Amino acid sequence: MASEIVSARNLIKTFGGLTAVDGVSYSVEPGQVSGLIGPNGSGKTTLFNLLSGQFPPTAGSVFFEGRDITDLAPFHRVQLGMARTFQLVSVFSRLSVWENLVLPIVRFKKKDQGLGRFYLKNKQGRGLFEDCEQALDTVGMTSKAFVPTSELSYGDKRLIEIAMALALKPKLLLLDEPLAGLSDHEISEVMQIIRSLKGQLTLILIEHKISKIIDLVESLCVMNEGRIICQDRPDAVLADPRVRECYWGTEESC
């Protein structure tokens, strides 16, 4: 059995003449909470897109629980147990909160993906509905289950996006800047939810607000100019001269 739940080996991603990810090797163990930080444009989200299958790599490989998934489509990765959120909230504004949770499950977790078959299989349908209810309860949105998503605040939409991912019962959850655009109160709510997930699944977070995650993550990885420059315990990473150069600058630019 693989010791890592997800790993990247020598990943490269180029866009024309730009190399966004440059020979990255990265791995996370099951149950771990890992932070991924770095300046804007350092390649963090591109790495997430490679891990989750949104982008094919120019070179290199991606493994999930020891299986090579480099050529698997994103929905196949979801079926294996990988889910993610995005920098900009991605929900269906014309649907209710409940519908936002049910449809991804029907799409990704069912072999028979027709809505009719889903509803006819009562026992299985009840189980999946329970997954939706549990996810809504986790993010504190049960009372808004049948509210049109278009009527929600941006912060509530962020919670719904997290609930959509949780309803898929992932083994690995990738959170891309989950605190972006939120008020201080909303940040506290989201952080409380993320903390509640610790120990239940593997988490990787991209986040610019380092102070918010420093006591949450067990490992911190820093990217700059498409490369990983440091990966260690959070206290060791923040004390690393290369990291301090990237964030606070020295006479020589990082």
N, C-alpha and C positions, 0 to 999 in steps of 0.2 A: 504493500500500500504506500502511496506517495506521502511524504512528510509534508508537502506543500499542497494547499487547496488550489492555489493558482500560481503559475510561474510564467515568466517571460524570459526567453533566451535570445540575446543578441538582436533585439527588435530594432528595426530601422523603418522609418516612414518618411518618404520624401514627397513633396508637392512641387513639381517642376524643379527649380533649382534650390528650393528650400528643404533642408533636412529638419523636420520637426521632432523626430525621435531618432537618436543616434547611437545605436548599439547598446540598448538598455537591456540589462538582465535584472530581474526583480522577482521576488517570491514572497508569499505570505502563508503562514501556517494556519491550519484549521483553528477557529475560535479566537484568533488574534484580532486586535483592533490596531490598524496601521494608518498613519497619517501620511499624506503626500503633499508636500509644500514646495514652493519655489516662486520666483518672480513671474509676472505676467509674460506669456509667450515662451515659457520654459519647456512646454511639451506635456504638461500634466494631463490635460483633457484629451490630447491626442493619444496618450498612453491608455487612458480609460477606453477610448474608442477602439483601440487595438485589442484590449483585453475582452471587451464585450462584443466585438465583431462588427461594429459600425464601420470601421475601416479595415481593409486588408493590409497586412504589412508589406512593405517593399522587400524586406528580408527578415529572417528570424522566425521564431516559433512561439506559440502560446499553448500552455498545458493547463488542464483543469482536472484535479485529482489524478494526476499522472497520465491523463489521456491527451493526445495531441488534438487540439481543437482549432488549429490555425485556419483551417479552411471551412469551419462550421459557420453557418449563418447565425445572426443574433438570436432568432427564435429557438434554434436548437440549443444554444447556450443557456437560454432561459429554462428550457426543459430539463437540462442537466442540473440546474440549481443556481444560476447566476442571474442577478437582477441589478438594475442601476437606476439612478435618478440623473437629472441633467442640470447644467448651470442655470438655464432658463426653465422655469416650471413648464412641464409638458403634461397637460391634462386636456380632456375633451370638454370644452366650455359649454357646448350645447347639450350635454348630458347631465343627469343628476350625479351627485356624489356616489350613490350606490351603483349606478350604471358604469361609472368610471372604474370601479373595482371589479365588477362582474365580467365585463367584456375582455379584459386581458387574460383572465383565468380561462375563459372559454377558448380564447385564441391560442394560448400557449400551453395550457396544462391538459388539454383534452385531445385524445386521438381522434374521436369523432367530434369535429369542431362546429357542427351545425347547432344553432340555438335550440331548434326543436328537439333534437336528440338529447341535448343537455337538460332541458326541462323534463323530458319524459323519464329520464333515469333518476327517479326520485331520491334514492339513497345516496348516490354519488353527488347529485345536485345539492342535497342538504349539507353534505360534507364541505363542498366548495363554498356554499353560502356561509357556513360557519367560519371558514377561513376569512371571508370578507368581514363578517361581524367582528371577529377577533382583531383584525387589522384596524378597523375603525375605532374599536375600543382602545387599542394601543395608542393611537394618536389623538384620542379624546374628541372624535368627530361623530360619534354615534347619533347625537341629537340632530345632526345636519345631513343624515343619510339621504334624504329625498329632496334636498335643496338643490336647485340648478347650480352647477359649478360656476356659471357666469356671475352669480350673485355673491360669491365668496371673496374675501380679501385675498391679497397676494399671499399672506402668511398662511391662511387656511388652505389655499391651493397647494402650497408647499407640503403641508401636512397630508393632503390627499395624495399627492405624488408619492410620498413615502409609504402611505397605506397601500397604494396600488402595488408597489414593489413587495411589501410585506405579505400581501394576500397571495402572492405566488409561492410563498413558503421557501424562500431561497436559502441556500447554504452560504452563499457569498453575496453581500450587498455592497455595491459601489455607490458612494454618495459624492456627487460632484458639486462642491460649494453649497452645501445645504443651508448655510446661514446667509447667503447672498441676498441682499435686498430686504432683509427683515429688520423690524424694530428691535430694540433691546428686549422688550417683553416677549416678542415672538422668538428671538434667539434663545431665551431661557426655556421656552416651551420645547423647541426642537432639540436642544441639548439634553433636556430631561428625558425625552423620548429615546434619543440615541443612547444615552447611558443605560436606559432600561433594557436595551437590546444586547448589551455587553454580556457575553457568555452564552447567548442563545444562537448566534451565528457569527460568521466572519465578516468584519467590516473594514472597508478601505475608504478613507475620507480625503478628498481634496478640500483644502480650506486655507484662505488667506488670513483669517483671524486666528493666528497661532495660539494666542493666549486662551482661547476658548476650548481648545482641544488638547493642550499640553499635558493635562493631568488625566486625560481619557485614554490616549493612545499608548500602546506598549512599545511601538516602533515608529520612528519618524524617518521618512525618506525625502531627500531634497533633490529637486531637479533644477538644472540651469542649462540653457542653450541646448536642450534636447538630451542631456546626459544626466545620470545620477551622480551627484558629487559627494553624497554622504548618506549613509543609512545606519542607524544605531538607536540606542535609547534616547528619548527626547532630551534629557539633560546633556548628554554627550554631544548630540547634534547641535544644539543651540550654542554650545561652547566651541564648536569647531571653527577655526579661522576661515575656512572656505565659505561656510554658511554665513558667517558674520560679514564677509566681503560682499556676498550677494545681496544681503538685506540692508546693510548699513554703510557699505562702501569703505574703501581704503584708497590709498594713493594709486593703487593698481586696480583697475576694474576687474570684476570677476567674469 
